[in-house]
């Protein structure tokens, strides 16, 4: 399963990504974490990124794509992944398409969590007010002002991806204003509908399970059940070839039967003759 989650800040992408990771055994690829890991590992692409970041510059798309390419070659990415924070722009999406094509990988879906921006701002304002009421300091990145700026950036840079992936028939939209549980269920439902999730194997019938367990030595209970079933089948069949045939003495001989029949036929005739003679 290979996915991209789209949605503005506060839409719940991080929460849903973690749930998908735990449920399906895939990994979450964050560009920020991958950059830091590549720099720490001292890979060629990581060293290039380190030089750019140390000078205060933005890491170019080709460097980010190179880091993603190296990460996808690791064994834990074979089962599947969710991309977090990439792509953010249409050019990045096109570069990702080329990368996946070279690696003979297919993107299964792009899940968009659609939310109401006004409702998101209200949530942040309420959370900030509650934090202040507890006497705690509000995080600088968790204020209505910061969220307003981030939402504007999302609309300008990332929202065009919705049209991009819609044209490629990869976009799946989910109402992100539902409860967390409802959003999770809906995501799993649509992923199963498009075949991105492997269906669970159907449980075998009890008789087949018992027979299979007996064949493979699946425990004394299974063997006993199979043995009982075999006896029941034998009881319903006709006698086997090895059984004793009925004694020939029990069958009357053909000649004896014929003689008895003739004798019985003659007796009535004689009686009739005698009666006529008396008259």
Number of C-alpha atoms within 10 A of each C-alpha: 22 19 23 23 22 27 22 23 16 17 20 18 20 13 11 17 23 14 12 20 15 10 10 14 15 21 21 19 20 14 18 12 11 17 21 14 15 21 19 12 12 14 14 13 19 22 16 15 23 20 13 15 12 9 8 9 11 10 15 11 16 13 16 21 20 15 22 21 16 13 16 17 11 9 8 13 18 14 12 18 23 24 19 20 14 22 22 16 17 18 12 18 16 12 15 21 14 13 16 14 12 10 11 8 12 12 18 18 22 22 22 23 21 15 19 12 16 9 11 20 18 12 15 17 16 13 16 18 15 13 14 11 10 8 9 11 10 14 9 9 10 14 18 19 13 11 19 16 10 15 18 13 13 17 13 11 12 19 19 15 22 19 12 16 17 14 10 9 11 16 21 19 17 19 16 21 16 12 9 12 9 13 18 18 11 16 20 14 12 17 19 13 10 11 11 16 15 10 8 6 6 6 7 10 8 9 13 11 15 20 18 16 18 19 12 10 11 14 11 11 12 19 19 13 15 20 14 10 14 11 10 10 10 11 9 8 8 7 11 8 7 6 7 8 8 8 7 8 7 7 8 9 10 8 9 9 10 10 11 10 11 10 10 10 11 10 10 10 10 10 10 10 10 10 9 8 7 6 5
